[in-house]
């Protein structure tokens, strides 16, 4: 059961507004693209979570602070026995698994 939904990050909203109104530099386009791609990867992961058959709680996009340090958790999956901290990456390319190492 999804307890906390994921929403478009403020940073991505700002990039979208700027992209519609100004000519972005190559570095800005790269940052905008990375932010957009990250959010798309998170949404794809969320689709997987919607279809889980286990009894679990799902909290998405948590921004937490501990000891004056702010950190973000993409997804926190809580089951009866285990808590999973999930950091989603949206890489593209060809990957293969060899001798216990993920090799791009």
Wavefront OBJ file of the C-alpha trace (Angstrom):
o trace
v 0.000 0.000 0.000
v 1.447 3.353 -1.044
v 1.328 5.690 1.948
v 3.236 8.647 0.464
v 2.913 9.408 -3.246
v 5.702 10.869 -5.356
v 5.261 14.308 -6.903
v 7.305 16.185 -9.470
v 10.258 17.802 -7.669
v 10.358 21.606 -7.411
v 13.735 21.591 -9.177
v 12.208 19.855 -12.215
v 9.244 22.252 -12.236
v 11.673 25.181 -12.293
v 13.692 23.617 -15.135
v 10.466 23.136 -17.120
v 9.460 26.775 -16.588
v 12.928 28.023 -17.556
v 13.094 25.769 -20.608
v 9.775 27.193 -21.859
v 10.903 30.800 -21.381
v 14.658 30.984 -22.018
v 17.451 29.469 -24.049
v 19.294 27.123 -21.711
v 23.061 26.698 -21.880
v 24.460 23.218 -22.644
v 25.307 22.740 -18.946
v 21.781 23.749 -17.941
v 20.272 21.406 -20.528
v 22.400 18.586 -19.096
v 21.176 19.326 -15.546
v 17.563 19.601 -16.718
v 17.843 16.316 -18.602
v 19.392 14.506 -15.620
v 16.669 15.796 -13.292
v 13.911 14.794 -15.729
v 15.442 11.373 -16.353
v 15.739 10.738 -12.613
v 12.074 11.553 -12.052
v 11.045 9.319 -14.969
v 13.052 6.451 -13.444
v 11.350 6.995 -10.088
v 7.917 6.894 -11.749
v 8.788 3.641 -13.535
v 9.875 2.135 -10.230
v 6.590 3.296 -8.647
v 4.645 1.298 -11.257
v 6.459 -1.813 -10.050
v 5.522 -0.987 -6.444
v 1.835 -0.640 -7.277
v 1.736 -4.294 -8.328
v 3.348 -5.780 -5.214
v 1.265 -8.542 -3.696
v 2.928 -8.477 -0.269
v 1.505 -6.643 2.713
v 3.828 -3.671 2.876
v 3.911 0.085 3.272
v 5.582 2.240 0.621
v 6.790 5.768 1.308
v 8.177 7.612 -1.705
v 10.513 10.589 -1.952
v 11.344 11.174 1.697
v 13.412 14.228 2.624
v 14.809 13.736 6.123
v 17.167 15.524 8.472
v 19.354 13.961 11.134
v 22.112 15.646 13.108
v 21.978 18.736 10.846
v 22.356 16.569 7.715
v 19.581 16.530 5.120
v 19.190 13.411 2.980
v 16.668 11.966 0.550
v 15.335 8.416 0.232
v 13.733 7.523 -3.112
v 11.556 4.747 -1.665
v 11.171 3.212 1.765
v 9.502 -0.214 1.617
v 8.363 -1.546 4.987
v 7.333 -5.169 5.385
v 6.484 -7.097 8.540
v 10.071 -8.357 8.771
v 12.291 -5.899 6.892
v 12.709 -2.236 5.990
v 14.204 -1.641 2.534
v 15.887 1.646 1.601
v 15.733 1.927 -2.189
v 17.781 4.357 -4.256
v 16.533 4.336 -7.857
v 18.917 4.951 -10.773
v 17.779 5.435 -14.358
v 20.838 4.448 -16.370
v 20.722 3.678 -20.053
v 22.970 1.537 -22.158
v 23.915 -2.119 -22.349
v 24.815 -3.844 -19.098
v 25.820 -7.399 -18.384
v 26.665 -9.323 -15.242
v 29.973 -11.156 -15.134
v 31.815 -12.906 -12.274
v 29.831 -11.127 -9.580
v 30.436 -7.635 -10.981
v 27.956 -5.426 -12.793
v 29.870 -4.260 -15.869
v 28.487 -1.577 -18.211
l 1 2 3 4 5 6 7 8 9 10 11 12 13 14 15 16 17 18 19 20 21 22 23 24 25 26 27 28 29 30 31 32 33 34 35 36 37 38 39 40 41 42 43 44 45 46 47 48 49 50 51 52 53 54 55 56 57 58 59 60 61 62 63 64 65 66 67 68 69 70 71 72 73 74 75 76 77 78 79 80 81 82 83 84 85 86 87 88 89 90 91 92 93 94 95 96 97 98 99 100 101 102 103 104
